[in-house]
Amino acid sequence: MKENVLDLLMYLFENYIYDEPETTPDRESLSDSLEEAGFSSAEIERAFSWLDGLAEQRRMPVMAGHESNPVRIFSDGECSRLDVDARGLILYLENIGVLDPARREQVLDRLMALEEEDIDMEDVKWVVLMVLFNQPGQEANYAWMEDLMFDEEGEYRH
C-alpha cells in the first residue's frame, strides 16, 4: 500500500472526524484501528503530530482583518513543493473570501508539515477542508469548500 500522511489524514477525516466528530476514539484505540487498516506506525505518528499542530493553531489568537489585502509571496521552499495550480488555488480561495490571511497561513503551515515533496491541488483542497473544519466560525467557508469537493451523494469529486 502506497501511503503517506495525507492519505492517512484523509482516511481519518472521512471515517472518524467528518461523520461523527464527537465520537472520535482515544489515540491508542485509533492507532490500533489505523494499523489494522494497513497504515504503518511511523505514518500514524506523523499524522498524529500533524493533527497536534492543527489543534495548536486553533488556540492561536485571531488576526485582525486587514482593510488592504496584503500580497503573499511564496517562499522558495513553498514554490518547490507546491505546484502552480496548488498555489493558484490558495490565492483563489483567499480572493473569494473562503480563506482569510490567517487561514491561508494555517493552510500553508499544514501543507509544509506534510513532508511531501510535491503537493498538488487535490492535496491543497483536503488540507483547506481540514483547516476550516477545525476553526470556529468557519462553517460557511467549510460548507463551500465541501461543496467544491463532494457531490450530492457525498462522494469525492476530482
PyMOL commands that set and color helices and strands:
alter all, ss='L'
color gray80, all
select helices_A, chain A and resi 5-17+21-23+27-36+41-58+76-81+84-95+101-112+121-134+139-149
alter helices_A, ss='H'
color red, helices_A
deselect
rebuild
show_as cartoon
